[in-house]
Amino acid sequence: VKLEEARKEREEKGVKTFVGEDGKTYEYVELSKEERIGPGGLDPIEVLQSLPQSMQDAFQSKDIE
């Protein structure tokens, strides 16, 4: 019963889960646009989406070549 209550509490707080490539379960909370804004006033998601596709792919794969 306590596990079910804890799960419901996390869901109410917006905590979501996913299974990573390594098979482990991870939890995350989606941030609103206001919460994502960095110190320079830019939204990192908008910045990434404004880049050419090749640069987006490089960032997401962490390819520095």
CHARMM internal coordinates of N, CA and C (Angstrom, degrees):
IC EDIT
DIST 1 N 1 CA 1.4518
DIST 1 CA 1 C 1.5350
ANGL 1 N 1 CA 1 C 109.65
DIST 1 C 2 N 1.3350
ANGL 1 CA 1 C 2 N 117.54
DIHE 1 N 1 CA 1 C 2 N -40.96
DIST 2 N 2 CA 1.4625
ANGL 1 C 2 N 2 CA 120.06
DIHE 1 CA 1 C 2 N 2 CA -178.72
DIST 2 CA 2 C 1.5282
ANGL 2 N 2 CA 2 C 111.38
DIHE 1 C 2 N 2 CA 2 C -64.85
DIST 2 C 3 N 1.3301
ANGL 2 CA 2 C 3 N 117.15
DIHE 2 N 2 CA 2 C 3 N -36.03
DIST 3 N 3 CA 1.4615
ANGL 2 C 3 N 3 CA 119.49
DIHE 2 CA 2 C 3 N 3 CA 178.62
DIST 3 CA 3 C 1.5234
ANGL 3 N 3 CA 3 C 110.95
DIHE 2 C 3 N 3 CA 3 C -64.70
DIST 3 C 4 N 1.3142
ANGL 3 CA 3 C 4 N 117.07
DIHE 3 N 3 CA 3 C 4 N -40.46
DIST 4 N 4 CA 1.4613
ANGL 3 C 4 N 4 CA 121.10
DIHE 3 CA 3 C 4 N 4 CA 178.28
DIST 4 CA 4 C 1.5248
ANGL 4 N 4 CA 4 C 110.56
DIHE 3 C 4 N 4 CA 4 C -63.75
DIST 4 C 5 N 1.3222
ANGL 4 CA 4 C 5 N 117.45
DIHE 4 N 4 CA 4 C 5 N -41.14
DIST 5 N 5 CA 1.4672
ANGL 4 C 5 N 5 CA 121.40
DIHE 4 CA 4 C 5 N 5 CA 178.28
DIST 5 CA 5 C 1.5269
ANGL 5 N 5 CA 5 C 110.31
DIHE 4 C 5 N 5 CA 5 C -64.28
DIST 5 C 6 N 1.3207
ANGL 5 CA 5 C 6 N 117.03
DIHE 5 N 5 CA 5 C 6 N -41.48
DIST 6 N 6 CA 1.4651
ANGL 5 C 6 N 6 CA 121.25
DIHE 5 CA 5 C 6 N 6 CA 179.66
DIST 6 CA 6 C 1.5313
ANGL 6 N 6 CA 6 C 110.16
DIHE 5 C 6 N 6 CA 6 C -64.83
DIST 6 C 7 N 1.3410
ANGL 6 CA 6 C 7 N 116.92
DIHE 6 N 6 CA 6 C 7 N -40.48
DIST 7 N 7 CA 1.4562
ANGL 6 C 7 N 7 CA 121.04
DIHE 6 CA 6 C 7 N 7 CA 178.97
DIST 7 CA 7 C 1.5256
ANGL 7 N 7 CA 7 C 110.35
DIHE 6 C 7 N 7 CA 7 C -63.65
DIST 7 C 8 N 1.3189
ANGL 7 CA 7 C 8 N 117.11
DIHE 7 N 7 CA 7 C 8 N -44.42
DIST 8 N 8 CA 1.4660
ANGL 7 C 8 N 8 CA 121.06
DIHE 7 CA 7 C 8 N 8 CA 179.09
DIST 8 CA 8 C 1.5271
ANGL 8 N 8 CA 8 C 111.01
DIHE 7 C 8 N 8 CA 8 C -63.04
DIST 8 C 9 N 1.3302
ANGL 8 CA 8 C 9 N 116.24
DIHE 8 N 8 CA 8 C 9 N -40.49
DIST 9 N 9 CA 1.4716
ANGL 8 C 9 N 9 CA 120.27
DIHE 8 CA 8 C 9 N 9 CA 179.41
DIST 9 CA 9 C 1.5249
ANGL 9 N 9 CA 9 C 110.45
DIHE 8 C 9 N 9 CA 9 C -62.82
DIST 9 C 10 N 1.3470
ANGL 9 CA 9 C 10 N 117.34
DIHE 9 N 9 CA 9 C 10 N -42.36
DIST 10 N 10 CA 1.4667
ANGL 9 C 10 N 10 CA 120.70
DIHE 9 CA 9 C 10 N 10 CA 178.71
DIST 10 CA 10 C 1.5254
ANGL 10 N 10 CA 10 C 110.60
DIHE 9 C 10 N 10 CA 10 C -65.14
DIST 10 C 11 N 1.3359
ANGL 10 CA 10 C 11 N 117.14
DIHE 10 N 10 CA 10 C 11 N -40.28
DIST 11 N 11 CA 1.4672
ANGL 10 C 11 N 11 CA 120.15
DIHE 10 CA 10 C 11 N 11 CA 178.81
DIST 11 CA 11 C 1.5243
ANGL 11 N 11 CA 11 C 110.82
DIHE 10 C 11 N 11 CA 11 C -63.05
DIST 11 C 12 N 1.3361
ANGL 11 CA 11 C 12 N 117.40
DIHE 11 N 11 CA 11 C 12 N -39.54
DIST 12 N 12 CA 1.4631
ANGL 11 C 12 N 12 CA 121.18
DIHE 11 CA 11 C 12 N 12 CA 179.07
DIST 12 CA 12 C 1.5235
ANGL 12 N 12 CA 12 C 111.24
DIHE 11 C 12 N 12 CA 12 C -63.92
DIST 12 C 13 N 1.3272
ANGL 12 CA 12 C 13 N 116.54
DIHE 12 N 12 CA 12 C 13 N -31.18
DIST 13 N 13 CA 1.4622
ANGL 12 C 13 N 13 CA 121.11
DIHE 12 CA 12 C 13 N 13 CA 178.82
DIST 13 CA 13 C 1.5264
ANGL 13 N 13 CA 13 C 111.42
DIHE 12 C 13 N 13 CA 13 C -83.01
DIST 13 C 14 N 1.3320
ANGL 13 CA 13 C 14 N 117.29
DIHE 13 N 13 CA 13 C 14 N -2.61
DIST 14 N 14 CA 1.4585
ANGL 13 C 14 N 14 CA 121.26
DIHE 13 CA 13 C 14 N 14 CA 178.12
DIST 14 CA 14 C 1.5178
ANGL 14 N 14 CA 14 C 114.37
DIHE 13 C 14 N 14 CA 14 C 87.80
DIST 14 C 15 N 1.3315
ANGL 14 CA 14 C 15 N 117.37
DIHE 14 N 14 CA 14 C 15 N 14.89
DIST 15 N 15 CA 1.4581
ANGL 14 C 15 N 15 CA 120.57
DIHE 14 CA 14 C 15 N 15 CA 179.62
DIST 15 CA 15 C 1.5244
ANGL 15 N 15 CA 15 C 108.58
DIHE 14 C 15 N 15 CA 15 C -75.48
DIST 15 C 16 N 1.3264
ANGL 15 CA 15 C 16 N 115.76
DIHE 15 N 15 CA 15 C 16 N 129.74
DIST 16 N 16 CA 1.4566
ANGL 15 C 16 N 16 CA 121.84
DIHE 15 CA 15 C 16 N 16 CA 178.24
DIST 16 CA 16 C 1.5175
ANGL 16 N 16 CA 16 C 108.70
DIHE 15 C 16 N 16 CA 16 C -119.09
DIST 16 C 17 N 1.3153
ANGL 16 CA 16 C 17 N 116.76
DIHE 16 N 16 CA 16 C 17 N 159.96
DIST 17 N 17 CA 1.4601
ANGL 16 C 17 N 17 CA 120.71
DIHE 16 CA 16 C 17 N 17 CA -179.84
DIST 17 CA 17 C 1.5207
ANGL 17 N 17 CA 17 C 110.19
DIHE 16 C 17 N 17 CA 17 C -125.93
DIST 17 C 18 N 1.3292
ANGL 17 CA 17 C 18 N 114.84
DIHE 17 N 17 CA 17 C 18 N 155.83
DIST 18 N 18 CA 1.4594
ANGL 17 C 18 N 18 CA 121.37
DIHE 17 CA 17 C 18 N 18 CA 172.46
DIST 18 CA 18 C 1.5217
ANGL 18 N 18 CA 18 C 108.21
DIHE 17 C 18 N 18 CA 18 C -152.61
DIST 18 C 19 N 1.3198
ANGL 18 CA 18 C 19 N 115.75
DIHE 18 N 18 CA 18 C 19 N 158.70
DIST 19 N 19 CA 1.4580
ANGL 18 C 19 N 19 CA 121.49
DIHE 18 CA 18 C 19 N 19 CA 177.98
DIST 19 CA 19 C 1.5157
ANGL 19 N 19 CA 19 C 107.32
DIHE 18 C 19 N 19 CA 19 C -101.09
DIST 19 C 20 N 1.3260
ANGL 19 CA 19 C 20 N 115.83
DIHE 19 N 19 CA 19 C 20 N 122.99
DIST 20 N 20 CA 1.4546
ANGL 19 C 20 N 20 CA 121.26
DIHE 19 CA 19 C 20 N 20 CA -178.56
DIST 20 CA 20 C 1.5192
ANGL 20 N 20 CA 20 C 112.31
DIHE 19 C 20 N 20 CA 20 C -77.85
DIST 20 C 21 N 1.3208
ANGL 20 CA 20 C 21 N 115.77
DIHE 20 N 20 CA 20 C 21 N 173.93
DIST 21 N 21 CA 1.4610
ANGL 20 C 21 N 21 CA 121.41
DIHE 20 CA 20 C 21 N 21 CA 178.79
DIST 21 CA 21 C 1.5183
ANGL 21 N 21 CA 21 C 111.94
DIHE 20 C 21 N 21 CA 21 C -60.88
DIST 21 C 22 N 1.3336
ANGL 21 CA 21 C 22 N 116.04
DIHE 21 N 21 CA 21 C 22 N -24.54
DIST 22 N 22 CA 1.4608
ANGL 21 C 22 N 22 CA 120.82
DIHE 21 CA 21 C 22 N 22 CA 179.94
DIST 22 CA 22 C 1.5242
ANGL 22 N 22 CA 22 C 112.48
DIHE 21 C 22 N 22 CA 22 C -84.00
DIST 22 C 23 N 1.3415
ANGL 22 CA 22 C 23 N 117.31
DIHE 22 N 22 CA 22 C 23 N 0.66
DIST 23 N 23 CA 1.4595
ANGL 22 C 23 N 23 CA 121.64
DIHE 22 CA 22 C 23 N 23 CA 178.51
DIST 23 CA 23 C 1.5171
ANGL 23 N 23 CA 23 C 114.16
DIHE 22 C 23 N 23 CA 23 C 86.45
DIST 23 C 24 N 1.3346
ANGL 23 CA 23 C 24 N 117.47
DIHE 23 N 23 CA 23 C 24 N -3.88
DIST 24 N 24 CA 1.4610
ANGL 23 C 24 N 24 CA 121.02
DIHE 23 CA 23 C 24 N 24 CA 179.39
DIST 24 CA 24 C 1.5186
ANGL 24 N 24 CA 24 C 110.17
DIHE 23 C 24 N 24 CA 24 C -84.40
DIST 24 C 25 N 1.3196
ANGL 24 CA 24 C 25 N 116.60
DIHE 24 N 24 CA 24 C 25 N 150.94
DIST 25 N 25 CA 1.4563
ANGL 24 C 25 N 25 CA 121.98
DIHE 24 CA 24 C 25 N 25 CA 177.30
DIST 25 CA 25 C 1.5188
ANGL 25 N 25 CA 25 C 108.72
DIHE 24 C 25 N 25 CA 25 C -92.58
DIST 25 C 26 N 1.3239
ANGL 25 CA 25 C 26 N 116.18
DIHE 25 N 25 CA 25 C 26 N 131.13
DIST 26 N 26 CA 1.4537
ANGL 25 C 26 N 26 CA 122.36
DIHE 25 CA 25 C 26 N 26 CA -179.41
DIST 26 CA 26 C 1.5189
ANGL 26 N 26 CA 26 C 109.61
DIHE 25 C 26 N 26 CA 26 C -120.47
DIST 26 C 27 N 1.3242
ANGL 26 CA 26 C 27 N 116.16
DIHE 26 N 26 CA 26 C 27 N 150.73
DIST 27 N 27 CA 1.4573
ANGL 26 C 27 N 27 CA 122.03
DIHE 26 CA 26 C 27 N 27 CA 176.11
DIST 27 CA 27 C 1.5255
ANGL 27 N 27 CA 27 C 108.88
DIHE 26 C 27 N 27 CA 27 C -114.14
DIST 27 C 28 N 1.3302
ANGL 27 CA 27 C 28 N 115.65
DIHE 27 N 27 CA 27 C 28 N 146.89
DIST 28 N 28 CA 1.4575
ANGL 27 C 28 N 28 CA 120.28
DIHE 27 CA 27 C 28 N 28 CA 177.27
DIST 28 CA 28 C 1.5199
ANGL 28 N 28 CA 28 C 109.58
DIHE 27 C 28 N 28 CA 28 C -150.67
DIST 28 C 29 N 1.3090
ANGL 28 CA 28 C 29 N 115.63
DIHE 28 N 28 CA 28 C 29 N 162.18
DIST 29 N 29 CA 1.4622
ANGL 28 C 29 N 29 CA 122.48
DIHE 28 CA 28 C 29 N 29 CA 176.57
DIST 29 CA 29 C 1.5256
ANGL 29 N 29 CA 29 C 107.09
DIHE 28 C 29 N 29 CA 29 C -124.15
DIST 29 C 30 N 1.3245
ANGL 29 CA 29 C 30 N 116.29
DIHE 29 N 29 CA 29 C 30 N 126.59
DIST 30 N 30 CA 1.4605
ANGL 29 C 30 N 30 CA 119.36
DIHE 29 CA 29 C 30 N 30 CA 176.85
DIST 30 CA 30 C 1.5217
ANGL 30 N 30 CA 30 C 108.89
DIHE 29 C 30 N 30 CA 30 C -73.70
DIST 30 C 31 N 1.3133
ANGL 30 CA 30 C 31 N 115.79
DIHE 30 N 30 CA 30 C 31 N 134.50
DIST 31 N 31 CA 1.4561
ANGL 30 C 31 N 31 CA 121.24
DIHE 30 CA 30 C 31 N 31 CA -179.36
DIST 31 CA 31 C 1.5213
ANGL 31 N 31 CA 31 C 110.33
DIHE 30 C 31 N 31 CA 31 C -95.88
DIST 31 C 32 N 1.3078
ANGL 31 CA 31 C 32 N 115.82
DIHE 31 N 31 CA 31 C 32 N 148.56
DIST 32 N 32 CA 1.4604
ANGL 31 C 32 N 32 CA 119.91
DIHE 31 CA 31 C 32 N 32 CA 174.70
DIST 32 CA 32 C 1.5288
ANGL 32 N 32 CA 32 C 108.01
DIHE 31 C 32 N 32 CA 32 C -74.56
DIST 32 C 33 N 1.3187
ANGL 32 CA 32 C 33 N 116.81
DIHE 32 N 32 CA 32 C 33 N 166.39
DIST 33 N 33 CA 1.4613
ANGL 32 C 33 N 33 CA 120.50
DIHE 32 CA 32 C 33 N 33 CA 179.89
DIST 33 CA 33 C 1.5261
ANGL 33 N 33 CA 33 C 110.69
DIHE 32 C 33 N 33 CA 33 C -58.01
DIST 33 C 34 N 1.3279
ANGL 33 CA 33 C 34 N 117.15
DIHE 33 N 33 CA 33 C 34 N -41.07
DIST 34 N 34 CA 1.4687
ANGL 33 C 34 N 34 CA 120.83
DIHE 33 CA 33 C 34 N 34 CA -179.74
DIST 34 CA 34 C 1.5335
ANGL 34 N 34 CA 34 C 111.34
DIHE 33 C 34 N 34 CA 34 C -62.32
DIST 34 C 35 N 1.3304
ANGL 34 CA 34 C 35 N 116.96
DIHE 34 N 34 CA 34 C 35 N -35.83
DIST 35 N 35 CA 1.4629
ANGL 34 C 35 N 35 CA 120.88
DIHE 34 CA 34 C 35 N 35 CA -179.37
DIST 35 CA 35 C 1.5309
ANGL 35 N 35 CA 35 C 111.77
DIHE 34 C 35 N 35 CA 35 C -75.04
DIST 35 C 36 N 1.3328
ANGL 35 CA 35 C 36 N 117.10
DIHE 35 N 35 CA 35 C 36 N -24.55
DIST 36 N 36 CA 1.4725
ANGL 35 C 36 N 36 CA 121.24
DIHE 35 CA 35 C 36 N 36 CA -178.66
DIST 36 CA 36 C 1.5185
ANGL 36 N 36 CA 36 C 112.68
DIHE 35 C 36 N 36 CA 36 C -81.64
DIST 36 C 37 N 1.3162
ANGL 36 CA 36 C 37 N 118.32
DIHE 36 N 36 CA 36 C 37 N -21.28
DIST 37 N 37 CA 1.4609
ANGL 36 C 37 N 37 CA 121.61
DIHE 36 CA 36 C 37 N 37 CA -174.61
DIST 37 CA 37 C 1.5290
ANGL 37 N 37 CA 37 C 110.01
DIHE 36 C 37 N 37 CA 37 C -58.20
DIST 37 C 38 N 1.3219
ANGL 37 CA 37 C 38 N 115.38
DIHE 37 N 37 CA 37 C 38 N 128.29
DIST 38 N 38 CA 1.4570
ANGL 37 C 38 N 38 CA 120.97
DIHE 37 CA 37 C 38 N 38 CA -179.05
DIST 38 CA 38 C 1.5089
ANGL 38 N 38 CA 38 C 111.79
DIHE 37 C 38 N 38 CA 38 C -84.74
DIST 38 C 39 N 1.3526
ANGL 38 CA 38 C 39 N 116.90
DIHE 38 N 38 CA 38 C 39 N -179.71
DIST 39 N 39 CA 1.4577
ANGL 38 C 39 N 39 CA 120.99
DIHE 38 CA 38 C 39 N 39 CA -177.97
DIST 39 CA 39 C 1.5283
ANGL 39 N 39 CA 39 C 113.20
DIHE 38 C 39 N 39 CA 39 C -62.50
DIST 39 C 40 N 1.3250
ANGL 39 CA 39 C 40 N 118.35
DIHE 39 N 39 CA 39 C 40 N -23.79
DIST 40 N 40 CA 1.4568
ANGL 39 C 40 N 40 CA 121.36
DIHE 39 CA 39 C 40 N 40 CA 178.52
DIST 40 CA 40 C 1.5221
ANGL 40 N 40 CA 40 C 112.92
DIHE 39 C 40 N 40 CA 40 C -87.69
DIST 40 C 41 N 1.3461
ANGL 40 CA 40 C 41 N 116.46
DIHE 40 N 40 CA 40 C 41 N 2.86
DIST 41 N 41 CA 1.4547
ANGL 40 C 41 N 41 CA 120.63
DIHE 40 CA 40 C 41 N 41 CA 178.71
DIST 41 CA 41 C 1.5146
ANGL 41 N 41 CA 41 C 114.13
DIHE 40 C 41 N 41 CA 41 C 83.15
DIST 41 C 42 N 1.3359
ANGL 41 CA 41 C 42 N 117.65
DIHE 41 N 41 CA 41 C 42 N 11.71
DIST 42 N 42 CA 1.4593
ANGL 41 C 42 N 42 CA 121.20
DIHE 41 CA 41 C 42 N 42 CA -178.80
DIST 42 CA 42 C 1.5261
ANGL 42 N 42 CA 42 C 111.03
DIHE 41 C 42 N 42 CA 42 C -106.31
DIST 42 C 43 N 1.3145
ANGL 42 CA 42 C 43 N 115.66
DIHE 42 N 42 CA 42 C 43 N 147.01
DIST 43 N 43 CA 1.4605
ANGL 42 C 43 N 43 CA 122.81
DIHE 42 CA 42 C 43 N 43 CA 175.71
DIST 43 CA 43 C 1.5293
ANGL 43 N 43 CA 43 C 107.22
DIHE 42 C 43 N 43 CA 43 C -90.99
DIST 43 C 44 N 1.3290
ANGL 43 CA 43 C 44 N 118.32
DIHE 43 N 43 CA 43 C 44 N 116.67
DIST 44 N 44 CA 1.4620
ANGL 43 C 44 N 44 CA 120.85
DIHE 43 CA 43 C 44 N 44 CA -176.79
DIST 44 CA 44 C 1.5300
ANGL 44 N 44 CA 44 C 113.22
DIHE 43 C 44 N 44 CA 44 C -57.58
DIST 44 C 45 N 1.3188
ANGL 44 CA 44 C 45 N 118.10
DIHE 44 N 44 CA 44 C 45 N -33.79
DIST 45 N 45 CA 1.4635
ANGL 44 C 45 N 45 CA 120.55
DIHE 44 CA 44 C 45 N 45 CA 179.35
DIST 45 CA 45 C 1.5202
ANGL 45 N 45 CA 45 C 110.15
DIHE 44 C 45 N 45 CA 45 C -67.15
DIST 45 C 46 N 1.3280
ANGL 45 CA 45 C 46 N 117.28
DIHE 45 N 45 CA 45 C 46 N -43.68
DIST 46 N 46 CA 1.4645
ANGL 45 C 46 N 46 CA 120.49
DIHE 45 CA 45 C 46 N 46 CA 178.48
DIST 46 CA 46 C 1.5222
ANGL 46 N 46 CA 46 C 110.64
DIHE 45 C 46 N 46 CA 46 C -64.18
DIST 46 C 47 N 1.3269
ANGL 46 CA 46 C 47 N 117.09
DIHE 46 N 46 CA 46 C 47 N -39.55
DIST 47 N 47 CA 1.4703
ANGL 46 C 47 N 47 CA 120.77
DIHE 46 CA 46 C 47 N 47 CA 179.32
DIST 47 CA 47 C 1.5274
ANGL 47 N 47 CA 47 C 109.28
DIHE 46 C 47 N 47 CA 47 C -62.91
DIST 47 C 48 N 1.3196
ANGL 47 CA 47 C 48 N 117.55
DIHE 47 N 47 CA 47 C 48 N -47.10
DIST 48 N 48 CA 1.4618
ANGL 47 C 48 N 48 CA 121.31
DIHE 47 CA 47 C 48 N 48 CA -179.83
DIST 48 CA 48 C 1.5261
ANGL 48 N 48 CA 48 C 110.36
DIHE 47 C 48 N 48 CA 48 C -60.52
DIST 48 C 49 N 1.3164
ANGL 48 CA 48 C 49 N 116.98
DIHE 48 N 48 CA 48 C 49 N -43.96
DIST 49 N 49 CA 1.4639
ANGL 48 C 49 N 49 CA 120.48
DIHE 48 CA 48 C 49 N 49 CA -178.70
DIST 49 CA 49 C 1.5253
ANGL 49 N 49 CA 49 C 112.65
DIHE 48 C 49 N 49 CA 49 C -68.67
DIST 49 C 50 N 1.3245
ANGL 49 CA 49 C 50 N 118.02
DIHE 49 N 49 CA 49 C 50 N -20.74
DIST 50 N 50 CA 1.4656
ANGL 49 C 50 N 50 CA 120.64
DIHE 49 CA 49 C 50 N 50 CA 179.70
DIST 50 CA 50 C 1.5300
ANGL 50 N 50 CA 50 C 112.10
DIHE 49 C 50 N 50 CA 50 C -83.11
DIST 50 C 51 N 1.3213
ANGL 50 CA 50 C 51 N 117.71
DIHE 50 N 50 CA 50 C 51 N -10.82
DIST 51 N 51 CA 1.4697
ANGL 50 C 51 N 51 CA 121.38
DIHE 50 CA 50 C 51 N 51 CA -179.74
DIST 51 CA 51 C 1.5260
ANGL 51 N 51 CA 51 C 110.66
DIHE 50 C 51 N 51 CA 51 C -78.61
DIST 51 C 52 N 1.3431
ANGL 51 CA 51 C 52 N 116.92
DIHE 51 N 51 CA 51 C 52 N 156.33
DIST 52 N 52 CA 1.4713
ANGL 51 C 52 N 52 CA 119.58
DIHE 51 CA 51 C 52 N 52 CA 173.29
DIST 52 CA 52 C 1.5351
ANGL 52 N 52 CA 52 C 109.72
DIHE 51 C 52 N 52 CA 52 C -59.55
DIST 52 C 53 N 1.3276
ANGL 52 CA 52 C 53 N 116.41
DIHE 52 N 52 CA 52 C 53 N 151.44
DIST 53 N 53 CA 1.4654
ANGL 52 C 53 N 53 CA 120.76
DIHE 52 CA 52 C 53 N 53 CA -175.61
DIST 53 CA 53 C 1.5251
ANGL 53 N 53 CA 53 C 112.71
DIHE 52 C 53 N 53 CA 53 C -55.15
DIST 53 C 54 N 1.3353
ANGL 53 CA 53 C 54 N 117.82
DIHE 53 N 53 CA 53 C 54 N -38.31
DIST 54 N 54 CA 1.4651
ANGL 53 C 54 N 54 CA 120.48
DIHE 53 CA 53 C 54 N 54 CA -179.19
DIST 54 CA 54 C 1.5327
ANGL 54 N 54 CA 54 C 111.13
DIHE 53 C 54 N 54 CA 54 C -62.59
DIST 54 C 55 N 1.3389
ANGL 54 CA 54 C 55 N 117.02
DIHE 54 N 54 CA 54 C 55 N -37.94
DIST 55 N 55 CA 1.4638
ANGL 54 C 55 N 55 CA 120.24
DIHE 54 CA 54 C 55 N 55 CA 178.48
DIST 55 CA 55 C 1.5254
ANGL 55 N 55 CA 55 C 110.84
DIHE 54 C 55 N 55 CA 55 C -72.69
DIST 55 C 56 N 1.3324
ANGL 55 CA 55 C 56 N 117.42
DIHE 55 N 55 CA 55 C 56 N -37.43
DIST 56 N 56 CA 1.4645
ANGL 55 C 56 N 56 CA 120.60
DIHE 55 CA 55 C 56 N 56 CA 176.46
DIST 56 CA 56 C 1.5263
ANGL 56 N 56 CA 56 C 109.46
DIHE 55 C 56 N 56 CA 56 C -59.74
DIST 56 C 57 N 1.3294
ANGL 56 CA 56 C 57 N 116.25
DIHE 56 N 56 CA 56 C 57 N -46.70
DIST 57 N 57 CA 1.4607
ANGL 56 C 57 N 57 CA 120.87
DIHE 56 CA 56 C 57 N 57 CA -179.94
DIST 57 CA 57 C 1.5279
ANGL 57 N 57 CA 57 C 111.07
DIHE 56 C 57 N 57 CA 57 C -61.06
DIST 57 C 58 N 1.3340
ANGL 57 CA 57 C 58 N 116.71
DIHE 57 N 57 CA 57 C 58 N -40.99
DIST 58 N 58 CA 1.4628
ANGL 57 C 58 N 58 CA 121.02
DIHE 57 CA 57 C 58 N 58 CA 179.96
DIST 58 CA 58 C 1.5294
ANGL 58 N 58 CA 58 C 110.70
DIHE 57 C 58 N 58 CA 58 C -64.09
DIST 58 C 59 N 1.3336
ANGL 58 CA 58 C 59 N 117.45
DIHE 58 N 58 CA 58 C 59 N -43.58
DIST 59 N 59 CA 1.4601
ANGL 58 C 59 N 59 CA 120.42
DIHE 58 CA 58 C 59 N 59 CA 178.20
DIST 59 CA 59 C 1.5254
ANGL 59 N 59 CA 59 C 111.23
DIHE 58 C 59 N 59 CA 59 C -62.78
DIST 59 C 60 N 1.3199
ANGL 59 CA 59 C 60 N 116.38
DIHE 59 N 59 CA 59 C 60 N -45.50
DIST 60 N 60 CA 1.4511
ANGL 59 C 60 N 60 CA 120.10
DIHE 59 CA 59 C 60 N 60 CA -176.45
DIST 60 CA 60 C 1.5226
ANGL 60 N 60 CA 60 C 112.23
DIHE 59 C 60 N 60 CA 60 C -69.21
DIST 60 C 61 N 1.3284
ANGL 60 CA 60 C 61 N 117.90
DIHE 60 N 60 CA 60 C 61 N -29.93
DIST 61 N 61 CA 1.4686
ANGL 60 C 61 N 61 CA 120.33
DIHE 60 CA 60 C 61 N 61 CA 178.42
DIST 61 CA 61 C 1.5260
ANGL 61 N 61 CA 61 C 111.44
DIHE 60 C 61 N 61 CA 61 C -92.59
DIST 61 C 62 N 1.3440
ANGL 61 CA 61 C 62 N 116.26
DIHE 61 N 61 CA 61 C 62 N -5.35
DIST 62 N 62 CA 1.4667
ANGL 61 C 62 N 62 CA 122.90
DIHE 61 CA 61 C 62 N 62 CA -178.27
DIST 62 CA 62 C 1.5280
ANGL 62 N 62 CA 62 C 111.54
DIHE 61 C 62 N 62 CA 62 C 61.81
DIST 62 C 63 N 1.3305
ANGL 62 CA 62 C 63 N 115.26
DIHE 62 N 62 CA 62 C 63 N 33.01
DIST 63 N 63 CA 1.4586
ANGL 62 C 63 N 63 CA 122.78
DIHE 62 CA 62 C 63 N 63 CA 179.52
DIST 63 CA 63 C 1.5209
ANGL 63 N 63 CA 63 C 109.18
DIHE 62 C 63 N 63 CA 63 C -85.11
DIST 63 C 64 N 1.3231
ANGL 63 CA 63 C 64 N 116.63
DIHE 63 N 63 CA 63 C 64 N 117.03
DIST 64 N 64 CA 1.4731
ANGL 63 C 64 N 64 CA 119.67
DIHE 63 CA 63 C 64 N 64 CA -177.39
DIST 64 CA 64 C 1.5345
ANGL 64 N 64 CA 64 C 112.15
DIHE 63 C 64 N 64 CA 64 C -99.39
DIST 64 C 65 N 1.2970
ANGL 64 CA 64 C 65 N 118.05
DIHE 64 N 64 CA 64 C 65 N 3.16
DIST 65 N 65 CA 1.4806
ANGL 64 C 65 N 65 CA 122.20
DIHE 64 CA 64 C 65 N 65 CA 178.79
DIST 65 CA 65 C 1.4995
ANGL 65 N 65 CA 65 C 110.41
DIHE 64 C 65 N 65 CA 65 C -86.49
END
COOR INIT
IC SEED 1 N 1 CA 1 C
IC BUILD
